[in-house]
Amino acid sequence: MSQDLHEIARKHKGHNVRWFRRMAPVYDVVEVFARHIREKVVSDSGLSHGAKVLDMACGTGAQSIAFAKHGFSVVGVDLSPDMLTRAKKKVRRGYDMTFICQDASSVPFADSGFDLATISFGLHDMPEEIGMAVLMEMRRVTKPDGKLVIVDYDVPRNSFAAALGHAIAKIWESKYYVHFLKVGLRHYLDEAQLSAGE
Ligand SMILES: C[S@@+](CC[C@H](N)C(=O)[O-])C[C@H]1O[C@@H](n2cnc3c(N)ncnc32)[C@H](O)[C@@H]1O
């Protein structure tokens, strides 16, 4: 990690831990609006039995648990101890599920160890430089024939409901949200030289 990225990561960590200490108690109430996406991510992934999944910026674990319920071996990584405390409470007997508190821009895993790496609603909650580093890590630790699944906001369409949703999100979301929407997910994919399957 370069000196600059190291400093950005250090500052982000302090901010993120404080921000999600406040958000953790209410996060799952709002997360309910994304619940329909979790199962779709699992089914669209088309993983084979025994596949290994890495869930970056896993938060309170909704996406990790959706994979674990289907029998996959899952590691969830997050920077917020408060979000992870809630994630760990969702683990049930028989799930092959591990959560670790770690910056996703530098993870302690060997190259090509996972069949799939995913990040949901995480990129808009970190500085762009960190987001790029996270995508690189996802690519590094995923098998050459594996998959990356990225779920996040899109630029709002031109409708009253979208504009209202965007206005509410600006109040609720972290300070990186507006920048993320401005540059767009496509920019992240292009910079990380990832091709999109949508
Ligand atoms: C909006 S939550 C999304 C949580 C979860 N993925 C979901 O879909 O509900 C964003 C999460 O990103 C985590 N996060 C932000 N920056 C991170 C980083 N550099 N490394 C790991 N986690 C990070 C936060 O702690 C938070 O839990």
The ligand as an ORCA input file, in Angstrom:
! r2SCAN-3c Opt
* xyz 0 1
  C     -23.918      0.544      3.874
  S     -22.980     -0.639      4.737
  C     -23.261     -2.060      3.708
  C     -23.242     -3.310      4.523
  C     -23.601     -4.580      3.776
  N     -22.649     -4.910      2.748
  C     -24.976     -4.553      3.215
  O     -25.142     -4.821      2.029
  O     -25.926     -4.303      3.969
  C     -21.327     -0.197      4.331
  C     -20.305     -1.006      5.105
  O     -19.019     -0.761      4.540
  C     -18.083     -0.906      5.597
  N     -16.807     -0.349      5.171
  C     -16.539      0.908      4.765
  N     -15.250      1.014      4.430
  C     -14.683     -0.206      4.621
  C     -13.384     -0.725      4.411
  N     -12.389      0.035      3.950
  N     -13.158     -2.018      4.710
  C     -14.161     -2.811      5.179
  N     -15.411     -2.372      5.375
  C     -15.680     -1.077      5.089
  C     -18.750     -0.176      6.735
  O     -18.175     -0.486      7.979
  C     -20.189     -0.646      6.577
  O     -20.454     -1.780      7.369
*
